[in-house]
Amino acid sequence: MNNNRDNNTEGNCINEILCVILVLQENACPDNCLQTCDRPVLGGGANCLVCNTRPVMIYTCCGNGVPWSVATTKDATTNCAGLGQTANCSSVFRVEKIEGNCCTFRVLADNDDPTSVYPYVATNVFFTMDCSCICSIRCLSDTYVDCVC
């Protein structure tokens, strides 16, 4: 999806989709529908009875097709840019709050528990991004993430 470079929220397709995702997460439903980013309910699957998160990947206008990546810890020395990325980086996020054209995301980390059916765990790392900097988002399969509601 291409984003409108206009700084207001009206007509900004990325901001509109992120708003839909936020509302869905706030009203997590077990039903399933079309597999698009703005489908009207969060889905459940064989391994997930009730989903509370529609994880997204973000692609910035200047990112050359590489997903935006953020540290999963608050360690200031973690490098998540380009080839110097460390293992403590993630490109998967949860929409937490939207104010105007700005969206606050929670960084989700890969779940290291081999017995878990859930692919991500919540971190306490957040960032806020101006939606006009986002040129596309990729929605991943709806899932349950513990400790986010």
C-alpha angles and dihedrals in degrees: 000000000000118000125225109240091218110120096222122087096236110094094011102127095193092052091047093052092046089052090053091049091050093051091048092050091049090052098035110193129191095220125103130216139156114346099242128118092252098043108145100246139032109251133228125212139194090282098034121059097180123016123205101175138056101196116213137195118213128217116194126213091248098039099098092227094307115126118247109260130199134183116263090215133050091243106131092209095064110112115208098166123106124315095344093071117142128213090259094075132100136190094193121094143176122221108240107166140359124201115175108309094341124094127195114213132193115220112237119207128207111267108246093193105106091198095056122099090204116090099205141045127202120252128198090238117112135174134183121221133188104239091220086070091060117086097178145356131208117211117213127203115298112256145166117261116190121232099019104105 
